[in-house]
Every structure is written in structure tokens, then in C-alpha cells.
Amino acid sequence: MSTDIHASDRNDIPANADSVYSCFDSKAVLAWYDTKGRDLPWRRRWPALAPAYHVFLSELMLQQTIVATAIPYFEKFTAIWPDIYALAQAELDDVLASWAGLGYYARARNMHKTAKIIASEYNGTFPDTEKDLLALPGIGPYTAGAILSFAFDRPAIVIDGNIERILGRFGGITRPVAEIKPALKSAFLQILPDQRFSDFPQALMDLANDICQPRKPDCQHCPLQPNCIAAQADDPAAFPPRAAKKQKPLRTGTAYLISAPDGRFVMYRRPQAGLLGGMLSFPASGWDKSPAIDDTLAQIISDSPAKQAGLVTHIFTHFTAKIEVLHYLLDDNDSLPDGFFWAEDSPDDWPKLMQKIRAAAG
């Protein structure tokens, strides 16, 4: 297969890229994986294939989330909802509560939407074409490729940040990978073995996780070392170069932690669309661009002294929030405005930001 590298990339990928990647020893990678690869609850080893439902769940959980964090969530979800029909029949509020702490809650909402579609329109069976998979909520090119590869053993393109790093180092790429993704896709197709399509991307991911690490690659123990351009350089970690990080804008605001003598808190459920969509939240203003708290609620707490509970910092995808936490103690007989209610002190069911705000009060 040709790597089909565009002329604009010629200065940043070796001119002999075809021959460079033709030396990629995919069999050695698979042999390493057979003895060193991770056993993860959603994985199977070829010729066994993982259920598409398990691949679907794990891949959505692993977006913006490390493996160690995703494992207990995957185990919890599959225990509560063991198949796609069970998830489709679940209440969205229950799904969101079980997702609490993982963040990026649109993933959970899309997961639930797709489960309903698979159950009702596909008789509980995931489609096995990229076109049909991409039409489902929450499934992009990478997740579609992962399902096709891991669940159906198809020669699909599956490239995450780990695989980009291996391809970039092996080819001695001197340009941030975000600028040359089409070339990396072509390189991936060139190194794809003739069988074990389900194992190969996972073998590369594990090799990157264990050996070809971002800052301290262990080239000496890497099966690709003999032909890897970066491994022959003075600083293998310099390949491929990292793109400069953009400074995230800062948003400030206030959270109102209103508690009753029995330990319950005033909360409301956020709109389904937007930040922390559909999740339980303390009244707040500013950080989410809301101008102020509800007028009636503000009147209720105006006669109660506020205790400054501290400052909470939380990093979202596109901004950083710094939130002052004010703690109020109210009589739980006070009538609350529409949309607000007294909630039990159950941080495990709340998003991470609300857990931080709760912890600020001690």
C-alpha cells in the first residue's frame, strides 16, 4: 500500500516514507502483545472478539478518560445493564447518575440515545459498516473504527494519541501530528498485518503505554527499535513535536451551598443541553455564563448569614472555572422555587464539580 503523502508534508515526513514504514515489524508488535499486553475487562484476544456493546461502552468511557478510571465504570455499567436492551430501557437519570465523576456528560446522553436506536432499529445488533456506525449519536470515525476492528475483526483505521506517537517516532516526523493526520492514516494502513485486525491496534496502544511513553520512551526494550528513526536520535521523546498548548480562558463565579439541619442540600437538575447537561447541580452563577441565581432563592437566603467555604477550581475542555463557595444553613421547611428541591447528601451521584463544591464545606 502507498502512504499517499501529500507534497506539503514532504518536508516533515522522511522522503523515503514508503520504505520507512515498510520496515515496520507488525509481527514483532503482536508477539510483544501476546506476552506483555494488558488484560482489560472489555477486551478479547484474537480469534475471540469482544462484544460490540462492550467496545461501544468502553470507547465512549475512554474519551478524555484514562484506562484506570474507566475500568470501574465499565464494570458497574455492565453489571447494571448487561446488554444493549437493558441500557436502552434504563432511565436517563439513572445512566447519568452512574456516569457521575467521569465528566463530559454528553457522552452518557449519546450512549443512551444510541442504545435506544440499536435496540429498536437494529434488533439489538450493532451495524458492521462505517457509514451506519457514524450515523449513530456519539460515534465518530475513531469509535466506528474501534468497533469494526475489535468487535468485527475488520481492517479499519484505529488511531488514537498513543498510535500517533508510535507512528510519529518510527517515521521520525518533525511536525505536530495534528497537521499530518491523513499521512498517518495512510501509514497505518501500510503497517496493518494480514490478520489479527482486532489485536493489532490494541497491541500498539499497549506498546505506547508501556514502552513508547510520551516523556521517557524505553527504546532498549521496544520490538520496533532497530528500524525506528526516533530510537536512533539523541532525544527520542522529541518526536513527534508537541503542539503548543493554548491557554484556556478563565471563568469566575459563585456556588451557593444551601443545607438543611438534617444534611440535605438545595439542588436542581441542569438542562439536558449544555454544560453538565441533565446532572444535579447546586445553585450557581457566573462560571456557566448564568447571570444570577433564581430571584426567589436569592430572597430566601438573604436573611441567612453566608459562610465562605473556599475557592474551587475545575478544568473543563474549553475553559477553567474558579468558583467561590458560599455556605448557607436554612430551615428545610422553607418553600423552594420551582425547579429546586432538597436532595440527599449523595456526592457519588453528582458530577465531579459538585463533589468539589460539597467538599469545600467540610
C-alpha positions in Angstrom: 0.0 0.0 0.0 1.2 3.5 -0.7 1.3 6.1 2.1 -0.1 8.7 -0.3 1.8 11.5 1.4 0.8 15.0 0.2 3.5 17.2 -1.3 3.0 19.8 1.5 4.1 17.1 4.1 7.3 16.1 2.3 9.5 18.4 4.4 8.2 16.9 7.6 8.0 13.2 6.9 11.0 11.3 5.5 11.2 11.4 1.7 11.5 7.6 1.8 8.4 7.2 3.9 7.2 4.3 1.9 10.3 2.3 2.6 10.5 3.6 6.3 7.1 2.2 7.1 7.6 -0.9 5.0 10.3 -1.8 7.7 7.7 -1.6 10.5 7.7 -5.1 12.1 4.0 -5.7 12.9 4.6 -9.3 13.7 7.1 -8.3 16.4 4.5 -5.9 17.9 1.9 -8.7 18.0 4.5 -11.1 19.6 5.2 -8.5 22.2 1.5 -8.1 22.8 1.0 -11.8 23.3 3.3 -11.7 26.4 3.1 -8.1 27.6 -0.3 -6.8 26.6 -2.8 -5.7 29.2 -5.9 -7.8 30.1 -8.8 -5.3 30.2 -12.4 -6.2 31.0 -13.7 -5.1 27.6 -11.0 -6.9 25.6 -10.8 -10.3 23.9 -7.8 -11.9 22.3 -8.0 -12.9 18.7 -9.6 -15.1 17.3 -12.1 -14.3 20.0 -13.8 -10.9 19.5 -15.2 -8.5 22.1 -18.9 -7.9 22.1 -19.7 -4.7 20.1 -21.7 -3.5 23.2 -18.6 -3.7 25.4 -16.4 -2.0 22.8 -19.1 0.7 22.4 -19.3 1.3 26.2 -15.5 1.3 26.8 -14.7 3.6 23.9 -17.2 6.2 25.0 -15.9 6.0 28.5 -12.2 6.2 27.4 -12.8 9.5 25.6 -10.9 12.1 27.7 -10.5 9.4 30.4 -7.6 7.1 31.4 -8.0 3.4 31.5 -7.6 3.0 35.2 -10.6 5.4 35.8 -12.7 3.8 33.1 -12.4 0.2 34.4 -14.7 0.5 37.5 -17.3 2.5 35.5 -17.3 -0.2 32.8 -17.7 -2.9 35.4 -20.5 -1.0 37.1 -22.4 -0.3 33.8 -22.2 -3.9 32.6 -23.3 -5.2 36.0 -26.4 -2.9 36.0 -27.1 -3.0 32.2 -25.6 -6.2 30.9 -26.7 -5.7 27.3 -27.8 -3.1 24.9 -31.5 -3.8 25.6 -31.1 -3.2 29.3 -29.3 0.1 28.7 -31.9 1.2 26.2 -34.7 0.6 28.8 -32.8 2.5 31.5 -33.9 5.9 32.7 -31.6 8.6 31.5 -31.3 10.0 35.1 -30.0 6.6 36.3 -27.5 6.4 33.5 -26.2 10.0 34.3 -26.0 9.2 38.0 -23.9 6.1 37.3 -21.7 8.2 34.9 -21.2 10.8 37.6 -17.5 11.6 38.1 -16.5 10.7 34.5 -17.3 14.1 33.2 -18.2 15.1 29.6 -21.8 14.1 30.2 -22.8 14.4 26.5 -21.1 11.0 26.2 -23.6 9.4 28.5 -26.5 11.0 26.8 -25.3 9.9 23.4 -24.7 6.4 24.8 -28.3 6.2 25.9 -29.6 7.6 22.6 -27.6 5.1 20.6 -28.7 2.2 22.8 -32.3 3.0 22.1 -31.6 3.2 18.3 -29.7 -0.1 18.3 -32.4 -1.8 20.3 -35.3 -0.5 18.3 -33.9 -0.2 14.7 -31.2 -2.9 14.6 -32.7 -5.7 16.7 -30.0 -5.2 19.3 -27.1 -5.8 16.9 -24.6 -3.1 16.1 -24.2 -2.4 12.4 -20.9 -3.5 10.9 -20.4 -0.7 8.3 -18.7 2.6 9.0 -21.5 4.5 7.3 -24.2 3.1 9.6 -22.0 3.4 12.7 -21.2 7.1 12.0 -24.9 7.8 11.8 -25.3 6.9 15.5 -25.1 9.6 18.3 -21.7 9.9 19.9 -19.9 7.6 17.4 -17.2 9.4 15.3 -14.6 7.9 13.0 -12.3 6.6 15.7 -15.1 4.9 17.7 -16.5 3.5 14.5 -13.1 2.1 13.6 -12.6 0.6 17.0 -16.0 -1.2 16.8 -15.3 -2.5 13.4 -11.8 -3.7 14.4 -12.3 -5.0 17.9 -15.8 -6.4 17.5 -15.8 -7.5 13.9 -12.1 -8.0 13.1 -12.2 -5.6 10.1 -9.1 -3.8 8.8 -10.3 -0.5 10.0 -8.2 2.6 10.8 -7.9 2.9 14.5 -5.5 5.7 15.5 -5.5 7.3 19.0 -2.9 9.5 20.5 -0.8 6.5 21.5 -0.7 5.1 18.0 0.1 8.6 16.6 3.1 8.7 18.9 4.4 5.4 17.7 3.9 6.3 14.0 5.4 9.7 14.5 8.5 8.4 16.2 9.0 5.4 13.9 8.9 7.7 10.9 10.9 10.5 12.5 8.2 13.1 12.0 9.2 16.6 12.9 5.8 18.2 12.7 2.9 18.1 15.2 0.8 15.1 14.3 -2.4 17.2 14.2 -1.1 18.8 11.0 -0.4 15.5 9.1 -3.2 13.1 10.2 -4.1 12.0 6.6 -0.5 10.8 6.2 -0.6 8.9 9.4 -3.8 7.1 8.4 -2.1 6.0 5.2 1.0 4.9 7.2 -1.3 2.9 9.5 -2.9 1.0 6.5 0.6 0.2 5.3 1.7 -1.4 8.6 -1.6 -3.3 9.1 -0.9 -7.0 9.2 -2.9 -9.6 7.1 -4.7 -11.0 10.1 -5.5 -10.2 13.8 -7.0 -6.9 12.9 -8.7 -6.8 16.3 -5.5 -7.3 18.2 -3.1 -5.0 16.2 -4.4 -1.5 17.3 -4.6 -2.7 20.9 -1.1 -4.0 20.7 0.1 -0.6 19.5 -1.8 1.1 22.3 -0.2 -1.1 24.9 3.3 -0.7 23.4 2.9 3.0 23.6 1.6 2.8 27.2 4.3 0.5 28.4 7.4 1.3 26.2 6.9 4.2 23.9 5.8 6.6 26.6 5.4 10.3 26.0 8.4 11.6 28.0 10.6 8.6 28.8 10.4 6.0 25.9 12.2 2.7 26.8 13.6 2.2 23.3 16.0 -0.5 24.6 13.1 -2.9 25.2 11.0 -1.9 22.2 10.5 -4.5 19.4 10.5 -1.7 16.8 13.8 -0.2 18.0 16.0 -1.5 15.1 14.2 0.5 12.4 12.7 3.4 14.4 14.2 6.7 13.4 13.5 8.4 16.8 15.2 5.5 18.6 18.4 6.3 16.8 18.2 10.0 17.8 19.7 11.7 20.8 16.3 12.5 22.2 13.6 10.0 21.0 11.0 11.9 23.1 11.3 14.9 20.8 9.5 13.0 18.1 6.9 13.9 17.1 7.0 17.5 18.4 4.1 18.6 20.7 1.9 21.4 19.6 1.9 24.4 21.8 -0.9 24.3 24.4 -3.4 27.1 24.2 -4.2 28.9 27.4 -7.7 28.2 28.5 -9.9 31.2 29.3 -10.8 31.7 32.9 -14.4 32.0 34.1 -15.2 33.0 37.7 -18.5 32.6 39.6 -20.2 31.7 42.8 -21.8 28.4 44.1 -24.5 28.6 46.7 -24.3 25.5 49.0 -27.6 25.7 50.9 -28.0 23.0 53.5 -30.7 21.9 56.0 -30.0 20.8 59.6 -30.5 17.1 58.5 -27.7 17.4 56.0 -29.7 17.7 52.8 -28.9 20.3 50.1 -30.8 22.5 47.7 -30.2 21.3 44.2 -31.7 21.4 40.8 -31.3 19.4 37.6 -29.5 21.2 34.8 -31.0 21.4 31.3 -30.2 18.5 29.1 -28.3 20.7 26.6 -25.1 22.4 27.7 -22.6 22.0 30.5 -23.2 19.1 32.8 -26.4 18.5 30.9 -29.1 16.7 32.9 -27.0 16.5 36.1 -27.8 17.6 39.6 -26.3 20.9 40.5 -26.0 23.4 43.3 -27.4 26.9 42.5 -24.6 28.9 41.0 -23.9 31.9 38.8 -21.1 33.2 36.6 -18.9 30.2 35.7 -21.5 28.7 33.4 -22.5 32.2 32.0 -25.7 32.3 34.1 -26.1 35.9 35.3 -27.5 35.2 38.8 -29.3 32.7 40.9 -33.1 32.5 40.9 -34.6 35.7 42.4 -36.9 33.8 44.8 -34.0 31.6 46.0 -31.8 34.7 46.5 -34.6 36.3 48.7 -34.8 33.1 50.8 -31.1 33.1 51.6 -30.8 36.8 52.0 -31.7 36.6 55.7 -29.2 33.8 56.4 -25.5 34.6 57.1 -23.2 33.2 54.4 -20.1 31.3 55.4 -17.2 31.5 52.9 -16.4 27.8 52.3 -13.5 28.3 50.0 -12.5 28.5 46.3 -12.9 25.6 43.9 -11.0 25.3 40.6 -12.3 23.0 37.9 -10.9 22.4 34.4 -13.4 22.0 31.6 -12.5 21.2 28.0 -12.6 24.8 26.8 -12.2 26.8 30.0 -11.1 26.8 33.6 -13.6 27.7 36.3 -12.8 29.3 39.6 -15.8 29.3 41.9 -16.3 30.9 45.3 -18.4 28.6 47.5 -20.8 30.2 49.9 -22.5 28.0 52.5 -25.9 28.8 54.0 -27.9 26.9 56.6 -31.7 27.1 56.1 -34.7 25.5 57.8 -35.9 22.7 55.5 -39.4 23.9 55.9 -38.7 26.9 53.7 -40.6 26.7 50.4 -38.3 26.5 47.4 -39.0 28.0 44.0 -40.0 25.7 41.1 -37.2 23.5 39.8 -35.3 23.4 43.2 -35.6 20.6 45.8 -34.0 19.2 48.9 -31.6 16.4 47.8 -29.9 13.8 49.9 -26.1 14.2 50.6 -25.0 11.7 47.9 -21.8 13.0 46.2 -21.2 9.7 44.4 -24.3 10.5 42.2 -23.1 14.0 41.4 -20.6 15.4 38.7 -17.1 16.0 39.9 -17.5 19.8 40.1 -20.4 19.4 42.6 -18.4 16.9 44.6 -15.7 19.5 44.9 -18.1 22.2 45.9 -19.6 19.9 48.5 -16.1 19.0 49.9 -15.3 22.7 50.3 -17.9 23.0 53.0 -16.2 20.1 55.0 
